[in-house]
């Protein structure tokens, strides 16, 4: 069956587009080369919903950042994910910094960013007592917020799926052919998908997809950002997202609480050649700690849980590329969607919808349901609610991840939901199991047994993330 729209890439932007287009009577398919949604850029970034004050007037980054920021309150309510508009502080340490912060405030005001304020050192100490004593003032952006980027992506994908969007996972696109009218997308396993419109939202690989068919060629330059993640005790030392004055290439090392209550520090910003290099180095992690202590001197390094790295699709152009191929009508590429891509994602989705509305007769999907409920968080329930839930479903009375207090019921739900988890990391992204102090040492095997049972596969087939990462190397008898 020929599709109306095929979206290549199931990151935050691709899933936002899928969910937006599911509001209309369209045959939509999302193609993703990995085994789950949110496994690329959307898995490993700062999780900041930026206010937008440092973007350049007249750019798509500025326009879509501000529009996207304003959409997150209603989106979080509809899709039931954590969103905390905690505000951000950009710190100044001298007169030159304060001049730059006033310039950023003026720029943000021109762009339409609301609730920007310059705070004195004394005012800062009242709201963030653990800031460095070297700080002399800050720009306060009250509309900044924090989310879990993979939680948002999963929420968008689940709702899109429930509204009729097809997801084809584990399927790499190796060629695209113009079969006027429309396109044939060739997959690595030999299958082909035909579609009237193709939307290239392939993140770090969007240049390669674009260059298969678009006369305008692009080359992305991966920029690796390394992070330190601390536990929830450390997460209490600050309330706001703490930045330093940004440079031309980066927003710099930040210190921020996460939407789950941890503390996140990073990232670095180093250009690399490989699109798959996600290693962390001691030199880089020491650099993060050194720079972050300029902002917050009380960082408890003994509370570090883990490190991770993510990639950004840097493009020399300096702005988002969202364009229809000049020589291939109905092929739309999104290239260089780096920061503030997470913030802009819901607005990008509307932007794409507006383009498609000029090509297809968009009729309302009368069955569209805008709401999605998250997995039950057992620890958030009252004692009465817990007892009632366990009486109905005993799986919620069996604790599997003792660090994060995740029950068997939650893990089963994460597997059996729309686009449910198929790996241990898939369970982790949906429930936080294995994210605590032991980092999975105590619950990796019990989770694997549950996955094996629920999917009807041998435990030797259960993987941590990809087919190259089996959890165990023997068959239980």
C-alpha distance (Angstrom), angle and dihedral (degrees) to the residues before:
residue distance angle dihedral
X1 . . .
X2 3.78 . .
X3 3.79 114.0 .
X4 3.77 126.2 -136.8
X5 3.81 92.4 -143.6
X6 3.80 133.2 13.7
X7 3.80 117.6 -168.8
X8 3.80 116.4 -160.7
X9 3.80 110.6 -150.9
X10 3.81 131.2 35.5
X11 3.78 100.7 -143.9
X12 3.79 125.4 118.5
X13 3.82 93.6 -71.9
X14 3.80 96.6 44.1
X15 3.81 92.3 47.5
X16 3.82 92.0 45.9
X17 3.81 89.2 53.2
X18 3.81 91.3 47.1
X19 3.78 91.9 51.2
X20 3.83 93.1 46.4
X21 3.81 92.9 49.3
X22 3.81 91.6 46.8
X23 3.81 86.0 73.1
X24 3.81 85.7 75.8
X25 3.78 134.8 62.7
X26 3.79 96.5 -98.7
X27 3.80 136.6 131.3
X28 3.82 101.8 -122.5
X29 3.80 130.9 -179.6
X30 3.79 128.2 -176.1
X31 3.82 116.1 -155.9
X32 3.81 118.9 -159.2
X33 3.80 126.1 177.4
X34 3.83 94.1 -150.7
X35 3.81 128.2 68.3
X36 3.81 96.0 -106.2
X37 3.77 143.3 22.0
X38 3.82 119.5 -94.6
X39 3.80 96.1 29.8
X40 3.82 99.5 127.8
X41 3.79 131.3 41.4
X42 3.80 89.9 -17.3
X43 3.80 91.7 60.2
X44 3.79 98.5 56.5
X45 3.79 119.3 36.2
X46 3.78 138.8 101.1
X47 3.80 96.1 -86.0
X48 3.81 92.1 -135.2
X49 3.80 122.3 152.3
X50 3.78 96.1 -150.8
X51 3.80 123.4 -142.9
X52 3.83 90.4 -140.0
X53 3.81 101.8 -130.7
X54 3.81 95.3 133.2
X55 3.81 98.5 52.2
X56 3.79 122.5 107.4
X57 3.79 120.1 -102.8
X58 3.79 113.5 -110.0
X59 3.80 95.6 26.0
X60 3.78 128.5 117.0
X61 3.80 87.6 -126.2
X62 3.79 91.0 61.9
X63 3.80 96.3 42.2
X64 3.80 96.9 45.3
X65 3.81 95.1 39.2
X66 3.79 92.5 58.7
X67 3.81 94.6 41.7
X68 3.80 92.0 46.2
X69 3.80 92.8 48.7
X70 3.78 90.1 56.0
X71 3.82 92.0 51.7
X72 3.79 97.9 57.4
X73 3.81 99.1 82.1
X74 3.81 94.2 59.3
X75 3.80 92.8 36.7
X76 3.81 91.8 54.1
X77 3.80 90.7 48.1
X78 3.82 93.4 49.8
X79 3.81 96.4 43.4
X80 3.81 97.4 34.9
X81 3.79 101.2 -128.4
X82 3.79 129.6 140.7
X83 3.80 114.6 -90.2
X84 3.78 121.6 165.7
X85 3.80 118.1 -175.1
X86 3.78 90.1 -155.1
X87 3.82 97.4 154.9
X88 3.80 130.2 -125.7
X89 3.79 134.4 -111.2
X90 3.80 122.8 -152.8
X91 3.79 105.3 -159.5
X92 3.76 128.0 -139.8
X93 3.80 123.3 -158.8
X94 3.82 102.1 -178.3
X95 3.80 143.0 10.1
X96 3.79 93.0 -82.6
X97 3.81 90.7 54.8
X98 3.79 91.3 48.9
X99 3.80 90.3 52.2
X100 3.82 89.1 52.9
X101 3.80 91.4 47.8
X102 3.80 91.4 53.0
X103 3.80 88.1 49.9
X104 3.81 90.2 51.4
X105 3.80 90.1 49.6
X106 3.81 91.1 52.0
X107 3.80 90.7 47.0
X108 3.80 91.1 50.4
X109 3.80 92.1 48.5
X110 3.81 90.7 52.4
X111 3.81 89.6 50.4
X112 3.80 91.3 51.4
X113 3.81 99.8 -106.0
X114 3.78 108.8 155.7
X115 3.81 131.4 -146.4
X116 3.80 100.3 27.5
X117 3.79 116.3 156.9
X118 3.79 138.4 171.6
X119 3.80 111.2 -132.2
X120 3.78 128.2 -160.4
X121 3.79 124.3 -130.8
X122 3.80 90.6 -101.2
X123 3.80 92.9 50.8
X124 3.80 90.4 49.2
X125 3.78 93.7 52.5
X126 3.81 89.5 57.0
X127 3.81 94.0 57.7
X128 3.83 100.3 29.8
X129 3.82 110.4 25.5
X130 3.81 93.2 172.2
X131 3.80 95.5 63.8
X132 3.79 117.8 117.4
X133 3.79 115.1 -86.6
X134 3.82 87.0 -128.7
X135 3.81 90.6 72.6
X136 3.82 111.8 105.5
X137 3.81 99.6 -179.4
X138 3.79 144.8 -30.6
X139 3.76 147.2 -146.0
X140 3.79 108.5 -114.4
X141 3.82 115.3 -151.4
X142 3.77 106.1 -171.3
X143 3.83 95.9 -174.6
X144 3.81 94.6 61.9
X145 3.80 115.5 108.5
X146 3.78 146.2 173.7
X147 3.81 134.1 -121.4
X148 3.77 138.1 162.5
X149 3.82 100.9 -102.8
X150 3.79 95.0 -151.4
X151 3.82 91.7 46.1
X152 3.81 89.9 55.6
X153 3.80 91.8 46.6
X154 3.79 92.6 49.6
X155 3.81 90.8 47.7
X156 3.81 91.7 51.9
X157 3.80 91.8 46.1
X158 3.80 94.6 48.3
X159 3.79 92.1 50.3
X160 3.80 91.9 46.1
X161 3.80 89.9 49.8
X162 3.79 92.5 50.0
X163 3.80 88.0 51.3
X164 3.79 93.1 56.8
X165 3.81 105.7 -86.8
X166 3.80 113.7 143.0
X167 3.81 118.0 -137.2
X168 3.81 120.1 -158.0
X169 3.80 108.6 -167.4
X170 3.82 130.5 -175.3
X171 3.80 88.0 34.1
X172 3.79 121.7 124.4
X173 3.80 119.2 -161.3
X174 3.80 110.2 -130.4
X175 3.81 101.4 169.5
X176 3.79 142.6 9.1
X177 3.79 121.7 -155.2
X178 3.80 127.1 -165.0
X179 3.79 104.1 -130.2
X180 3.81 94.5 175.3
X181 2.93 114.1 -111.8
X182 3.78 94.0 42.1
X183 3.78 136.8 -21.6
X184 3.78 141.7 -79.8
X185 3.80 114.3 -140.1
X186 3.79 111.2 -156.0
X187 3.81 117.3 -150.9
X188 3.79 127.5 -152.9
X189 3.81 92.1 -114.6
X190 3.81 90.7 58.3
X191 3.78 98.4 -101.4
X192 3.78 121.2 128.8
X193 3.80 130.0 -150.6
X194 3.79 120.9 -160.6
X195 3.79 122.3 -151.8
X196 3.78 141.8 167.1
X197 3.83 92.7 -140.5
X198 3.80 129.0 28.1
X199 3.82 122.3 -161.6
X200 3.78 115.2 -164.2
X201 3.80 107.7 -150.7
X202 3.79 97.5 149.0
X203 3.81 97.6 139.0
X204 3.78 113.0 -152.1
X205 3.83 89.1 12.1
X206 3.80 96.7 45.6
X207 3.80 91.8 105.7
X208 3.80 91.1 57.9
X209 3.81 92.5 49.0
X210 3.81 90.5 46.0
X211 3.79 93.1 49.5
X212 3.81 91.9 54.7
X213 3.78 89.6 75.5
X214 3.83 114.7 -5.1
X215 3.81 118.9 98.8
X216 3.82 88.1 -146.0
X217 3.81 104.3 76.0
X218 3.80 123.7 -157.0
X219 3.78 135.1 -169.9
X220 3.77 120.4 -155.0
X221 3.79 120.2 -152.1
X222 3.82 110.7 -149.3
X223 3.79 114.4 -132.6
X224 3.78 114.8 -163.4
X225 3.77 120.2 -144.6
X226 3.80 119.1 -167.0
X227 3.81 123.1 -158.6
X228 3.79 142.1 -168.8
X229 3.80 117.9 -142.6
X230 3.81 118.7 -158.1
X231 3.79 128.8 -169.3
X232 3.79 130.1 -95.8
X233 3.79 93.4 -92.3
X234 3.80 88.2 61.8
X235 3.81 89.5 44.2
X236 3.79 89.8 71.4
X237 3.81 96.8 63.9
X238 3.82 93.9 83.1
X239 3.78 136.9 24.2
X240 3.79 104.3 -165.7
X241 3.79 132.1 57.0
X242 3.80 105.2 -99.7
X243 3.82 120.2 -147.3
X244 3.77 133.8 171.0
X245 3.81 122.2 -139.1
X246 3.84 105.1 -63.9
X247 3.78 124.5 -118.8
X248 3.81 126.5 -139.6
X249 3.82 91.9 -93.7
X250 3.78 104.5 33.7
X251 3.79 145.3 23.7
X252 3.80 85.1 -129.9
X253 3.78 133.7 -132.4
X254 3.79 111.6 -28.7
X255 3.77 134.5 -167.3
X256 3.78 113.6 -150.5
X257 3.76 143.4 156.7
X258 3.79 111.3 -118.8
X259 3.79 124.9 -129.0
X260 3.82 87.4 -105.7
X261 3.82 93.7 53.0
X262 3.81 101.8 -101.1
X263 3.80 125.8 121.8
X264 3.81 118.8 -111.1
X265 3.80 125.1 -163.8
X266 3.79 126.6 -174.1
X267 2.93 162.8 -15.4
X268 3.75 125.4 -145.7
X269 3.81 115.9 -158.8
X270 3.78 112.8 -143.2
X271 3.77 126.1 156.7
X272 3.80 113.5 -128.0
X273 3.80 136.6 177.5
X274 3.80 100.4 -132.3
X275 3.80 124.3 77.0
X276 3.78 90.6 -155.7
X277 3.80 103.3 47.1
X278 3.80 107.3 119.2
X279 3.79 101.2 153.1
X280 3.80 122.8 129.9
X281 3.78 125.3 -140.3
X282 3.78 130.6 -152.8
X283 3.81 90.1 -127.4
X284 3.80 91.4 57.1
X285 3.79 94.4 43.9
X286 3.81 91.2 49.6
X287 3.81 87.5 50.7
X288 3.81 90.6 53.6
X289 3.79 92.3 50.6
X290 3.79 92.6 46.2
X291 3.81 93.6 50.8
X292 3.80 94.7 42.2
X293 3.81 92.0 53.7
X294 3.77 87.5 63.6
X295 3.81 86.2 67.8
X296 3.81 103.2 32.0
X297 3.79 116.8 21.0
X298 3.81 96.3 -173.1
X299 3.80 99.4 65.2
X300 3.83 106.0 147.5
X301 3.80 101.3 -137.5
X302 3.79 90.0 -175.8
X303 3.81 88.1 70.5
X304 3.84 95.4 62.3
X305 3.80 110.1 131.7
X306 3.78 103.2 179.6
X307 3.78 147.3 -30.6
X308 3.79 129.8 -124.6
X309 3.78 141.5 170.9
X310 3.79 136.2 -143.3
X311 3.79 135.7 -171.8
X312 3.78 130.6 -124.2
X313 3.82 121.6 -154.8
X314 3.81 99.3 -128.9
X315 3.81 115.7 -166.4
X316 3.79 123.0 -169.5
X317 3.82 88.9 -136.7
X318 3.82 90.9 79.5
X319 3.79 97.6 -139.2
X320 3.78 139.7 64.4
X321 3.79 113.5 -78.5
X322 3.80 110.2 -140.9
X323 3.77 108.4 161.0
X324 3.76 145.9 137.5
X325 3.81 113.3 -118.2
X326 3.80 108.6 -98.7
X327 3.80 92.0 -139.3
X328 3.82 99.6 33.8
X329 3.77 115.4 53.7
X330 3.81 116.3 -146.4
X331 3.81 94.4 22.3
X332 3.81 106.3 115.8
X333 3.80 122.1 -172.5
X334 3.79 129.5 -161.5
X335 3.80 107.6 -165.9
X336 3.80 131.0 171.3
X337 3.81 95.2 18.2
X338 3.79 95.5 165.3
X339 3.81 126.7 140.5
X340 3.02 121.6 4.9
X341 3.82 86.4 31.1
X342 3.81 93.9 108.2
X343 3.79 90.9 52.7
X344 3.78 93.4 43.3
X345 3.82 97.2 44.9
X346 3.83 99.1 99.3
X347 3.80 90.6 45.1
X348 3.81 91.0 47.2
X349 3.80 87.2 54.6
X350 3.80 91.4 55.5
X351 3.83 89.8 45.3
X352 3.82 89.6 55.1
X353 3.80 91.4 45.4
X354 3.81 89.3 55.0
X355 3.81 90.5 52.6
X356 3.80 91.9 49.5
X357 3.81 92.4 46.8
X358 3.80 87.3 67.8
X359 3.79 90.9 54.6
X360 3.79 104.8 38.1
X361 3.77 131.9 36.7
X362 3.79 98.3 -112.4
X363 3.77 111.5 -149.0
X364 3.77 120.2 -172.9
X365 3.80 116.3 -101.7
X366 3.79 99.0 -125.8
X367 3.80 89.6 -162.6
X368 3.79 95.3 53.8
X369 3.80 111.2 132.3
X370 3.81 112.9 -165.9
X371 3.79 98.7 -164.8
X372 3.78 133.3 87.9
X373 3.79 129.6 176.8
X374 3.77 121.0 -142.4
X375 3.77 125.9 -130.9
X376 3.79 111.1 -75.3
X377 3.80 110.1 -95.6
X378 3.77 100.9 -143.5
X379 3.81 94.7 -165.9
X380 3.80 91.2 57.5
X381 3.81 93.4 58.9
X382 3.78 125.1 97.6
X383 3.80 118.5 -111.5
X384 3.79 90.2 -102.8
X385 3.81 92.0 50.1
X386 3.81 91.3 48.5
X387 3.80 92.8 51.4
X388 3.79 92.1 47.0
X389 3.81 91.9 49.3
X390 3.81 93.1 48.2
X391 3.81 90.9 49.5
X392 3.81 89.0 56.5
X393 3.80 96.6 38.2
X394 3.82 117.9 18.8
X395 3.83 91.6 -165.4
X396 3.81 87.2 79.5
X397 3.79 88.7 61.6
X398 3.82 92.9 61.8
X399 3.81 114.2 83.1
X400 3.81 112.7 -148.4
X401 3.82 104.4 167.5
X402 3.79 104.6 42.1
X403 3.82 94.9 -177.4
X404 3.80 95.3 57.2
X405 3.84 94.5 24.0
X406 3.81 95.0 -122.5
X407 3.80 117.0 165.8
X408 3.78 131.8 -145.6
X409 3.79 89.1 -110.8
X410 3.80 91.4 60.4
X411 3.80 92.1 48.6
X412 3.81 91.9 49.2
X413 3.82 89.3 50.0
X414 3.80 91.3 50.9
X415 3.81 90.0 55.4
X416 3.80 98.2 44.3
X417 3.81 99.9 43.1
X418 3.82 122.5 101.3
X419 3.83 105.2 -68.4
X420 3.78 87.9 7.5
X421 3.80 126.2 -167.3
X422 3.80 117.4 -79.7
X423 3.80 98.4 177.0
X424 3.79 137.8 42.6
X425 3.81 90.0 -105.2
X426 3.81 88.7 50.4
X427 3.80 88.2 56.8
X428 3.81 89.4 45.8
X429 3.81 93.8 54.6
X430 3.79 91.3 49.6
X431 3.80 100.9 41.6
X432 3.86 109.1 14.3
X433 3.81 90.4 -119.7
X434 3.86 109.2 156.2
X435 3.83 91.3 21.4
X436 3.79 96.2 102.3
X437 3.77 134.6 87.7
X438 3.81 97.7 -62.6
X439 3.84 92.3 46.2
X440 3.80 92.2 -138.6
X441 3.79 101.0 -44.2
X442 3.79 91.1 121.4
X443 3.81 100.9 37.5
X444 3.80 107.8 29.2
X445 3.79 94.5 95.1
X446 3.85 96.6 41.9
X447 3.83 89.5 50.4
X448 3.79 90.5 48.5
X449 3.81 90.6 52.2
X450 3.81 90.5 52.1
X451 3.81 91.7 49.4
X452 3.82 89.8 48.5
X453 3.80 91.8 50.6
X454 3.81 97.5 43.4
X455 3.83 94.9 46.1
X456 3.79 95.3 39.0
X457 3.80 94.1 -124.7
X458 3.79 132.5 128.8
X459 3.79 113.6 -94.7
X460 3.81 89.5 -119.8
X461 3.81 87.0 66.8
X462 3.81 93.1 56.9
X463 3.81 112.4 103.2
X464 3.77 135.4 -167.8
X465 3.81 94.3 -131.2
X466 3.81 115.7 -35.4
X467 3.79 134.9 23.2
X468 3.81 87.5 -96.5
X469 3.83 93.0 63.1
X470 3.83 109.6 66.3
X471 3.79 111.6 -179.8
X472 3.79 92.7 -138.4
X473 3.79 132.7 13.8
X474 3.77 101.4 -144.7
X475 3.77 138.9 62.1
X476 3.79 116.5 -110.8
X477 3.79 117.1 -132.7
